[in-house]
Each structure stands twice: as structure tokens, then as C-alpha cells.
Amino acid sequence: MARAFRRRGRGDGVRYVASLDEDERAIVGDLMGQVAELLAPPARTSTGDDSFDAVVAGMTFGDDTGASDVPDVPRDPALDRLLPTAHRDDADAAAEFRRLTEGGLRDRKARALTTAAAALRGGDDVTLDAAEAPLFLTALTDVRLVLGDRLGLESDEDLDLLEARVDRLDATDPLTAMLGVYDFLTWLQETLASALLGD
């Protein structure tokens, strides 16, 4: 059974420790992997010499990772939660902003998810240092955003309605399990945020 994140130590030696059993770690880690896959840059279409395309595709500017030809559609709706549109009332500005920033944002989020998933492989005690804890928190947030999208959650009222609906369902219904995982991730995220704020 899971135990909440707690802060241990001080200064450079501070650690944030929670206990998750093997099944809990497997579920959370698998979801982190799925979200990382969702964030993978879209496949590029070759437009000429493959070696030239490979060189250009590898070029980065600043914190951008080179994903300059990010398609507008089709797009998984969950990506709109992970990578929200800036300038919602100006499509051209939004497209330009996305072109300049989305590759770097995808990369940072994927790195956070990878770091968090690696921390889950260390055994029942999930131990995070001061650098890993915010990345783990970011990863939990992103997994919850995707799961919330899959559940159709856009407001607290939606969550209340879904919980009332699930109360009437059989315990083996997949929706019951999904909501249970969402609630578990919410709790885990809150305990880590509280531990971090306790610094």
C-alpha cells in the first residue's frame, strides 16, 4: 500500500521519499511511458536527400530541439493539454509560437517523464533528490492532464459527475479503474507538492 511523499534531510542532502508497491510503480511508470510516447515529435516527411534532411532535422536553436515542422492537425486532443496554444485568437501567431517553442517543450516534458519513470524502478521506496523531485511532479501533472482528457474532465464539476457515474458502475468496469488511477495520481502529486512546499 502506498505511503505519501515525505521530506527527509536538509540542504544538499534533502530527499523526498514515498513507498509504492510493485503494481503501483508499474502502473505509474507505464502511464509515464505512454505520455512520453505521445510527446515524441511527429514523424517528418523526407523532401529530398536523406543525409541533408537528417542534418537539418538535428539542428537546434537555443532550447528548441528542431521540431520546426510540427503539424497543426491531426493532433491528439491530449496534446492540447500538454502543449496548449498560445495566442488563441491569432492563428498565425499561435502557429509561429508553436513552431519556435514546441520542440523544446516536448523535449523537457519527455525528459521529466523519463527521469520520473527511472526513479520508480528503484524499489518500493521511491527516493528523489532536490533536482528529481520537481521533474517527478511535472511528470505526474502531465500524466494527470492526459488521463483527465481521456476521462473528459474539464472542470471540478466534471469530476463530480464522473464520480457519481462511477458509483453506479460495476467495480470491474474500466472507467472505475481509470478514475481510481486518476485519484491515486492526484493524491501522489499532492503529497509531493506538500513535501516540496515544506522546504
C-alpha positions in Angstrom: 0.0 0.0 0.0 1.3 3.4 -0.9 2.7 5.8 1.6 2.9 9.6 0.9 5.9 11.5 -0.1 7.8 12.8 2.9 10.8 15.2 3.1 13.9 13.7 4.7 17.1 15.5 5.5 18.2 19.1 4.9 20.2 21.2 2.5 22.1 19.3 -0.2 21.1 16.0 1.4 17.4 16.6 1.2 15.4 13.7 -0.2 11.7 13.1 -0.9 10.6 9.6 -0.2 7.4 7.7 -0.9 6.6 4.0 -0.8 4.8 2.4 -3.7 4.3 -1.3 -4.2 5.4 -3.1 -7.4 1.9 -2.8 -9.0 1.6 0.9 -8.2 5.0 1.6 -9.6 4.3 -0.4 -12.7 1.0 1.4 -13.4 2.5 4.9 -12.8 5.6 4.0 -14.8 3.7 2.6 -17.7 1.5 5.8 -17.9 4.6 7.9 -17.8 6.0 5.9 -20.7 2.8 6.3 -22.7 2.7 10.1 -22.2 6.4 10.3 -23.2 5.5 8.4 -26.4 2.6 10.8 -27.0 5.1 13.7 -26.7 7.5 12.2 -29.2 7.9 14.6 -32.2 5.7 13.7 -35.2 7.4 11.8 -38.0 8.9 14.0 -40.6 8.3 13.5 -44.3 11.5 13.4 -46.4 11.7 16.1 -49.0 14.9 15.2 -50.7 18.4 14.0 -49.9 18.0 11.9 -46.7 21.5 12.8 -45.4 20.7 16.5 -45.7 17.3 16.0 -44.1 19.0 14.2 -41.2 21.4 17.1 -40.7 18.7 19.7 -40.8 16.4 17.7 -38.5 19.2 17.5 -35.9 19.8 21.3 -35.9 18.7 23.1 -32.8 18.5 26.7 -31.9 18.5 27.8 -28.2 16.3 25.5 -26.2 14.4 24.3 -29.4 15.1 20.7 -30.4 14.5 21.3 -34.1 10.9 20.2 -34.4 10.1 23.1 -36.7 7.5 21.5 -38.9 5.1 20.5 -36.2 1.8 19.7 -37.9 -1.4 21.6 -36.8 -3.7 18.6 -37.5 -4.4 15.8 -36.9 -3.4 16.1 -33.3 -4.3 14.0 -30.3 -6.6 16.3 -28.1 -4.5 15.4 -25.1 -1.6 17.2 -26.7 -3.6 20.4 -26.4 -3.5 20.0 -22.6 0.2 19.2 -22.6 1.2 21.8 -25.2 -1.5 24.5 -25.0 -2.0 27.0 -27.8 -0.7 30.5 -27.2 -2.5 33.4 -28.8 -5.8 31.6 -29.2 -7.3 34.5 -31.1 -4.4 34.8 -33.6 -3.9 31.5 -35.6 -0.7 32.8 -37.3 0.9 34.0 -34.1 -0.1 30.7 -32.4 1.5 28.6 -35.3 4.7 30.7 -35.2 4.9 30.4 -31.4 4.4 26.6 -31.6 7.0 26.3 -34.4 9.6 28.1 -32.2 8.8 26.5 -28.8 7.0 23.2 -29.1 10.1 21.1 -29.8 11.9 22.3 -26.7 8.8 21.9 -24.6 8.2 18.4 -25.8 11.8 17.5 -25.0 11.7 19.0 -21.5 8.5 17.2 -20.7 9.8 13.9 -22.1 13.0 14.2 -20.0 10.9 14.8 -16.9 8.8 11.7 -17.6 11.9 9.6 -18.3 13.6 10.8 -15.1 10.4 10.0 -13.1 10.0 6.6 -14.6 13.6 5.7 -13.8 13.0 6.7 -10.1 10.1 4.2 -10.0 12.5 1.4 -10.9 14.5 1.7 -7.7 12.3 -0.4 -5.5 9.3 0.2 -3.2 10.9 3.3 -1.7 10.8 6.0 -4.4 13.6 8.4 -3.4 14.0 11.7 -5.2 16.8 14.3 -4.7 16.2 18.0 -4.9 16.7 18.0 -8.7 14.5 15.0 -9.4 11.5 16.0 -7.2 10.3 18.9 -9.4 10.7 16.7 -12.5 8.7 13.9 -10.9 6.0 16.5 -10.0 5.9 17.7 -13.6 5.6 14.2 -14.9 2.7 13.4 -12.5 1.0 16.6 -13.7 1.4 15.7 -17.4 0.1 12.1 -16.8 -2.9 13.5 -15.0 -3.6 16.0 -17.8 -3.7 13.2 -20.4 -5.7 10.9 -18.2 -8.1 13.8 -17.4 -8.5 14.4 -21.1 -9.3 10.7 -21.7 -11.9 10.9 -18.9 -13.4 14.0 -20.4 -12.6 16.2 -17.3 -12.5 19.9 -17.9 -13.7 21.2 -14.5 -14.3 20.1 -10.9 -17.9 19.7 -11.8 -17.0 17.1 -14.5 -15.1 15.2 -11.9 -18.0 15.2 -9.5 -20.4 14.0 -12.3 -17.9 11.3 -13.3 -17.5 10.1 -9.7 -21.3 9.9 -9.3 -21.5 7.9 -12.5 -18.7 5.5 -11.5 -20.5 4.9 -8.1 -23.3 3.3 -10.2 -20.9 1.1 -12.3 -19.7 -2.4 -11.6 -16.2 -2.4 -9.9 -14.8 -4.3 -12.9 -15.8 -1.5 -15.4 -12.7 0.0 -17.0 -13.9 3.5 -16.2 -13.9 2.7 -12.5 -10.2 1.6 -12.8 -9.3 4.7 -14.8 -10.9 7.0 -12.2 -9.1 5.1 -9.4 -5.8 5.7 -11.1 -6.6 9.4 -11.7 -7.4 9.8 -8.0 -4.3 7.9 -6.9 -2.1 10.2 -9.2 -3.8 13.2 -7.7 -3.1 12.1 -4.2 0.6 11.2 -5.0 1.0 14.6 -6.7 -0.5 16.5 -3.7 1.8 14.7 -1.3 4.9 15.5 -3.3 3.8 19.1 -3.7 3.2 19.4 0.0 6.6 17.9 0.8 8.3 20.3 -1.6 6.5 23.3 -0.1 7.6 22.2 3.3 11.2 23.3 2.5 
